Amino acid sequence: MAKRITDLTALTVTPAADDVLVIVDKNDTSSGADGTSKKIDNKFIVQTDKKTIDNTAFLALNSDGFELVASPGAGFAIMPMIVYIEQIIGGTPNEAGLGLTCGHKNKDASYYWSSARFWPDSPTNTGYAYLLQGNDPSSKGISEAESVSDKGLYLYARSSAPTGGATNTMTVWVTYRIIDIS
């Protein structure tokens, strides 16, 4: 016997990107005059992923960057909403102004979504947490000559490398939507 949606157990944690939700497509009346029940992946609504940047990845932010969200596939684009970052400085703080940057093309110094000009350098800008939310965007835009379709989302150091021997780590929560741009 089918269960009613109201009888199901409530999800009390942040849904995963591949969690499935029920939606009624009112444009598809093949199953009834009021629409057809269909499934939709949570990532097409609003998704929050938690990522851990260990010290090795932190020290490589200038050379490698860090993938926050993998490519969603051809015809789809990641639309970041907010990136919340908490850092643990550890025994040896980073002293370089990284220009921590979030963008669709890893390591692009000219085209990006959001940037923190100085954070996280010590001792002047050692805040525990930071928000990237489209603040300090590139004046040139987010992409030079191509669509952001099928592109991942990256966090990287745009200005300089972290101080050698720095013991910083980070936890990052990235909130985004995936949209169809085909």
Secondary structure, DSSP 8 states (H G I E B T S, - for coil): ----GGGS----S---TT-EEEEEETT--SS-TT-EEEEEEGGGT-EEEEEEE-HHHHHTTTTT-EEEE----TTEEEEEEEEEEEEE--SS---S---EEEESSTT-SSS-SEEESS-S-TTTS--SEEEESS-S--TT-S-SSS--TT--EEEEESS----TT---EEEEEEEEEEEE--
